[in-house]
Amino acid sequence: MLNYFDMLECLLRIARDYKFNAEEEALLTSLPKRLEFLISKLATKFEDHMVPAFLAEREQLEKQKVYQPRSVVDDDQGQMYEEDDE
């Protein structure tokens, strides 16, 4: 199983080496554009199968964890520090 960084590297290599047709080559002149194009192709191909299953799994995980958001309190409000004097 690939970790996050290996998956990103795979996507970048595919975007670099993918055989685009002449029309796509003219439009997709940079690596970010090529990557965006390939990811959109993957999304349209797999969204019907993968997205609902992922969302259902994510919902079950959230129910199990019973996540409660925390409140962050700024205890240092109004205090001066040495780096503030500069």
C-alpha positions in Angstrom: 0.0 0.0 0.0 1.3 3.4 -0.9 1.7 6.2 1.6 0.7 9.7 0.8 4.0 10.9 -0.5 4.5 7.8 -2.7 1.0 8.3 -4.2 1.9 12.0 -5.0 5.1 10.9 -6.6 3.2 8.3 -8.7 0.7 11.0 -9.9 3.6 13.3 -10.8 5.4 10.6 -12.8 2.2 9.7 -14.6 1.5 13.3 -15.5 5.1 13.7 -16.8 5.1 10.5 -18.9 1.4 10.1 -20.0 0.9 10.0 -23.8 -1.4 12.9 -24.4 -2.9 13.4 -27.9 -1.8 16.4 -30.0 -4.8 18.5 -28.9 -4.2 17.9 -25.2 -0.4 18.5 -25.6 -1.2 22.0 -27.0 -3.5 22.8 -24.1 -1.5 21.2 -21.3 1.8 23.0 -21.4 2.9 22.7 -17.8 3.1 19.9 -15.3 0.4 21.3 -12.9 -2.0 21.5 -15.9 -1.3 18.0 -16.9 -1.7 16.8 -13.3 -5.0 18.6 -13.0 -6.2 17.0 -16.2 -5.3 13.5 -15.1 -6.8 13.9 -11.6 -10.1 15.1 -13.2 -10.1 12.1 -15.4 -9.5 9.8 -12.4 -12.3 11.6 -10.5 -14.8 11.2 -13.2 -14.0 7.6 -13.7 -14.1 6.5 -10.1 -16.4 9.0 -8.3 -19.5 6.8 -8.7 -17.7 3.9 -7.0 -15.2 5.4 -4.7 -16.7 8.6 -3.3 -20.0 7.1 -1.8 -18.0 4.3 -0.2 -15.4 6.7 1.2 -18.1 9.0 2.6 -20.0 6.2 4.2 -16.7 4.9 5.8 -15.8 8.4 7.0 -19.3 8.9 8.5 -19.0 5.6 10.4 -15.6 6.7 11.7 -16.9 10.0 12.9 -19.7 8.3 14.8 -17.3 5.9 16.5 -14.9 8.7 17.5 -17.6 11.1 18.8 -15.4 14.0 18.0 -16.0 17.1 20.0 -14.3 20.3 18.8 -12.1 22.1 21.3 -12.2 25.8 22.1 -8.9 27.5 21.9 -8.3 30.2 24.4 -5.6 32.8 24.0 -4.1 33.0 27.5 -1.4 35.4 26.4 -3.7 38.2 25.2 -2.4 41.6 26.1 1.0 40.4 27.4 4.2 41.8 25.9 7.2 39.7 24.9 10.7 40.7 24.0 10.2 39.9 20.4 7.2 42.2 20.3 9.4 45.2 21.2 11.4 44.9 18.0 
